[in-house]
Amino acid sequence: MALMITDECINCDVCEPECPNGAIAQGDEIYVIDPSLCTECVGHYDTPQCIEVCPVDCIVKDPEHEESNDDLKAKYERLQSK
């Protein structure tokens, strides 16, 4: 699954620079995660780095973008080939 940021986001700016795929950006009100770029850090790290640094635990799995670990790895490989 790709990740998403809930409305508990406090716009602290710590998650965006941690994303190795550039999937996190400032949205209209809170930060947002582009599901086409989010690999949950598969291929880069053992755990999603945005979740590791988030002080309010507002980053969760996005139920509208379910992906297996194999899907995330394939997405990582596609992103790296660009």
Summary of the structure (lengths in Angstrom):
residues: 82
radius of gyration: 11.9
end to end distance: 21.4
largest distance: 34.4
contacts: 216
relative contact order: 0.28
helix: 26%
strand: 15%
